[in-house]
Amino acid sequence: MSNSDKGAERAAPPQRADARRNKETLLDAAAAVFVTSGVEAPVRDIAAEAGVGLGTIYRHFPTRADLIIAVYRHQVDACAEAGPALLETSATPHAALGQWINLFVDFLVTKHGLAAVLQPDNTGFDTLHAYFLDRLVPVCTHLLDAAAASGEVRSDVTAIELMRGVGNLCIGADSDPRYDARRLVELLIAGLRQPR
């Protein structure tokens, strides 16, 4: 086997830590701009927020849809990874659940603009929705189970029910400045409490 064949067999080297951090900074900046200006915000605004040039964004994300999908996946991953950490560091499982739901609300507010770019008849939408469910339902289930096992919340609510309820309460948050989705979600979470 020649050296070139051996090289071809090797896996691609992992992305450098600084390149990974730069990409995460870019995705965080894009998410922040999407929240304030929508997914149609000018790419130059995202570049300014991230402190990079336009070429850097286009090198990583050739199209707006590529960027939006990457932001969506990045936020799903961040929300999924936060669950176990919150359970370890929060005073109670109920507190961890409440903090995680706040992160979930932030994610939902950011993703609302996706509907304008990815319609349900688009195969990319189906893939993203499956990714969302695969990553977040188990995390929410784990948090709910821990809070129920500690006797803090009812045990008859499923993760998908809770997530749908939260999602429904977030509808309209971006079109009516008087609507406080977070307050209503807090009431929903308080309503999970086990009666004493």
C-alpha positions in Angstrom: 0.0 0.0 0.0 1.5 3.4 -1.0 1.8 6.3 1.4 -1.0 8.1 -0.5 -3.3 5.2 0.0 -2.5 5.1 3.7 -3.2 8.8 3.9 -6.5 8.4 2.1 -7.6 5.8 4.7 -7.0 8.1 7.6 -10.0 10.1 8.9 -10.0 13.8 8.3 -8.3 15.5 11.2 -10.6 17.0 13.8 -11.3 20.7 13.5 -8.8 22.8 15.4 -10.1 24.1 18.8 -9.7 27.7 17.7 -11.6 27.1 14.4 -14.4 25.4 16.4 -14.6 28.3 18.8 -14.7 30.8 15.9 -17.5 28.9 14.2 -19.4 28.8 17.5 -18.9 32.5 18.0 -20.2 33.1 14.5 -23.3 30.9 15.2 -24.0 32.6 18.5 -23.7 36.0 16.8 -26.1 34.9 14.0 -28.6 33.6 16.6 -28.5 37.0 18.4 -29.0 38.9 15.2 -31.9 36.6 14.2 -33.6 37.3 17.5 -33.4 41.0 17.0 -33.7 41.3 13.3 -35.1 38.1 11.9 -33.5 35.5 9.7 -33.5 37.8 6.8 -31.1 40.2 8.6 -28.2 41.3 6.4 -25.1 39.1 6.6 -23.0 42.2 7.2 -24.9 42.6 10.6 -24.0 39.0 11.5 -20.4 39.6 10.5 -20.2 42.8 12.6 -21.8 41.0 15.6 -19.3 38.2 15.3 -16.3 40.4 14.6 -15.5 38.7 11.3 -15.5 39.6 7.6 -18.2 38.6 5.2 -15.9 36.2 3.5 -15.6 34.2 6.7 -19.3 33.7 6.9 -19.6 32.7 3.3 -16.7 30.3 3.5 -18.5 28.4 6.3 -22.0 28.9 5.1 -22.4 29.5 1.3 -26.1 30.2 1.5 -28.5 31.8 4.0 -30.3 28.5 4.4 -26.9 26.8 5.4 -26.4 29.4 8.1 -29.9 29.2 9.4 -29.7 25.4 9.6 -26.4 25.6 11.3 -27.7 28.0 13.9 -30.7 25.8 14.5 -28.6 22.7 15.0 -26.1 24.6 17.2 -28.9 25.8 19.4 -30.5 22.4 19.7 -27.1 21.0 20.7 -26.5 23.7 23.3 -30.0 23.2 24.8 -29.5 19.4 24.9 -26.1 19.7 26.5 -27.4 22.1 29.1 -29.9 19.7 30.6 -27.5 17.3 32.4 -25.3 20.2 33.5 -28.3 22.1 35.0 -29.4 18.9 36.8 -26.0 18.6 38.4 -25.6 22.3 39.5 -29.2 23.3 40.4 -30.5 23.3 43.9 -33.4 20.9 42.9 -34.5 19.0 39.9 -37.5 21.3 39.6 -35.1 24.3 39.5 -33.1 22.6 36.8 -36.2 21.9 34.8 -37.3 25.5 35.0 -33.9 26.8 33.9 -33.8 24.4 31.0 -37.3 25.4 29.9 -36.0 29.0 29.9 -33.3 28.0 27.5 -35.8 26.1 25.4 -38.0 29.3 25.3 -35.0 31.2 24.1 -34.4 28.6 21.4 -38.0 28.7 20.3 -38.0 32.5 20.0 -34.8 32.3 17.8 -36.2 29.6 15.5 -39.5 31.2 14.6 -38.0 32.7 11.5 -37.1 29.3 10.2 -40.7 28.8 8.9 -40.1 31.5 6.3 -37.0 29.7 5.0 -37.8 26.0 5.4 -41.4 25.0 4.8 -42.7 21.7 6.1 -42.8 20.3 2.6 -39.0 20.8 2.4 -37.0 17.7 3.2 -34.5 19.8 5.2 -37.4 20.8 7.5 -38.2 17.1 8.2 -34.6 16.3 9.0 -34.3 19.3 11.3 -37.5 18.5 13.1 -36.3 14.9 13.6 -33.0 16.2 14.9 -34.8 18.5 17.3 -37.0 15.7 18.7 -34.1 13.2 18.9 -31.9 15.6 20.9 -34.4 17.4 23.1 -37.2 15.0 24.1 -34.8 12.7 26.0 -33.3 15.6 27.8 -36.7 17.0 28.8 -37.8 13.4 29.8 -34.7 13.0 32.1 -35.4 16.4 33.8 -39.1 15.6 34.2 -38.3 12.2 35.6 -35.8 13.6 38.1 -38.2 16.2 39.3 -41.0 13.6 39.6 -38.7 11.2 41.4 -37.9 13.9 44.0 -41.6 14.5 44.5 -41.5 18.0 43.2 -43.7 17.7 40.1 -46.5 15.5 38.8 -45.5 12.3 37.2 -48.3 12.2 34.6 -46.9 14.8 32.2 -44.7 13.6 29.3 -41.8 15.5 27.8 -43.5 15.9 24.4 -46.6 17.3 26.1 -44.6 19.8 28.1 -42.5 20.8 25.1 -45.6 21.3 22.9 -47.3 23.3 25.6 -44.2 25.6 25.9 -44.0 25.9 22.1 -47.7 26.9 21.9 -47.2 29.5 24.6 -44.3 31.0 22.6 -46.4 31.5 19.4 -47.1 35.2 19.0 -44.2 36.3 21.2 -42.4 37.8 18.2 -45.4 39.7 16.8 -46.9 41.3 19.9 -44.5 43.2 22.3 -47.1 43.1 25.0 -47.2 39.3 25.0 -44.9 37.8 27.6 -44.4 34.1 26.7 -41.8 33.7 29.5 -44.3 34.7 32.2 -46.9 32.2 30.8 -44.3 29.4 30.6 -43.3 30.1 34.2 -47.0 29.6 35.2 -47.0 26.4 33.2 -43.9 25.1 35.1 -45.3 26.2 38.4 -48.5 24.2 37.5 -46.4 21.1 37.3 -45.8 21.2 41.0 -47.0 18.3 43.0 -50.0 19.4 45.2 -49.0 19.4 48.9 
